[in-house]
Amino acid sequence: MVELAFVLPILLLLVFGIIRFGLALNSANDETHLANEVARYATVNENPGSPGGLAAWGKNQADSKTLRKEGKVCINFPENPATKTKKQLGDPVEVVVKQPFNWLPIIVKPGSTISRKAVMRLEAVPTTYVEGCE
């Protein structure tokens, strides 16, 4: 019993850490998939969520409630250094997905942010969505 009393807190802390790491890894994978999916729709100028915008549609596709409520999906068109213009065929479109992640749920404020980014080239000039965050 004495040995169990010494080992049990360490064992529980280890199990808790493994579970939190697994949740963080799952969130990162979800964000990567979401960023790639929204970027692909942006490159071909398709907006499956027409009334709410592409970023809002992408945010609603998230698996986790935290990403849907507190997360951000941002679509950005960085300047092409060669032409110094935006929104031409072949220019990059960048999608960034972020969400706060609390490593220690006992502490109220989130400790860090999980963020993923996808960059693809435009295959059609964007007309069905606009850049910005949702």
Sequence and secondary structure as in RCSB ss.txt:
>XXXX:A:sequence
MVELAFVLPILLLLVFGIIRFGLALNSANDETHLANEVARYATVNENPGSPGGLAAWGKNQADSKTLRKEGKVCI
NFPENPATKTKKQLGDPVEVVVKQPFNWLPIIVKPGSTISRKAVMRLEAVPTTYVEGCE
>XXXX:A:secstr
 HHHHHHHHHHHHHHHHHHHHHHHHHHHHHHHHHHHHHHHHHHTT  TTTTT HHHHHHHT SSHHHHHH EEEE
E    TTT  SS TT EEEEEEEEEE S TTSSS  EEEEEEEEEE SS   S   EE 
